[in-house]
Amino acid sequence: MNSDFSASAARSLTDLPQPESYLLRATAADGTLRLVGVDMARVVEEARLRHDLSKTATAALGRTLAASALLAVVLGKRNDARVTVRVDGGGPVGLVVAEGSNDGRVRGYVQHPEADLPPRESDGKLDVSGIVGHDGELAVTRLLDNGEPYTGSVRLQSGEIAEDVSLYLGTSEQIPNAVLLGVYEEGGRVAQAGGLLIQAMPGVTDATLAQLEANIAALGMLTDQLRAGGLLGAIHKAAEGLDLRLATEAQPVRFACRCSREKAADSLKFFGPEERQEMTDAGGQEVFCHWCSETYHLTPEEIAALDEGEARARA
Ligand SMILES: [Zn+2]
């Protein structure tokens, strides 16, 4: 491993090596199966660089980011529907939070990006359940049709994320499903990352489910499939013998935060005039966005403009 890598590359977000991340949708077995897959190595690599994530933290956040992108498609009815996945397992990485939108935007963070664990002794794989912990819950928040937020949750089963997301869909949303998630690091950077979610629709036959189960067992590790045949290859494997129909063109997926300089300045309105004066006297104020690790350095002039804005609003 090249230990200098993360330090030297941490500021080169515009120079990411992987192709664009994207999402594919398909149906199979006469529409009784819906498949959504996402290839997001580039997005997860960007998350790693933005937050300076350890290897195992990268895997934990990467899986959760992929889950949020897939759930936004499955659960989000309106365009731009957002879904937030929050994993609180009591492990060293702390909270893992990801937000996906069905227009392809995702963002996310972990509480302790530096936390790491050695690979598992049993199989040499990154110890995601160890770093996430499994004494806690996975919660999913989405907006209902009436605009009200709805949060459902399940107790964590494994802390491996995929199993926990699958349990959530099955119990809280009553959607029979299979979920595969994976992140693979090579040479200190994200080489493969993605997810595949298969949803069984009403009318699905036992024969279809049996075939699907056999296909998924044969598929093995998702990251191996992504490396061998890409996302399309993985989808074909999952739907082998089930008359796969790709439903739409690939949808770009990107790490996109909703923060801005304006919103950062607005956040200072929570402070009183005296506290803002102190910020001005100190030469300005930094506002940090935990979703994307962007720091906004607000100038005394920008802080003073907030006072003027409020004076105008009162007048
Ligand atoms: Zn942000």
Boltz pocket constraint, residues with backbone or C-beta under 6 A from the ligand:
constraints:
  - pocket:
      binder: B
      contacts: [[A, 257], [A, 258], [A, 259], [A, 260], [A, 289], [A, 290], [A, 291], [A, 292], [A, 293], [A, 294]]
      max_distance: 6.0
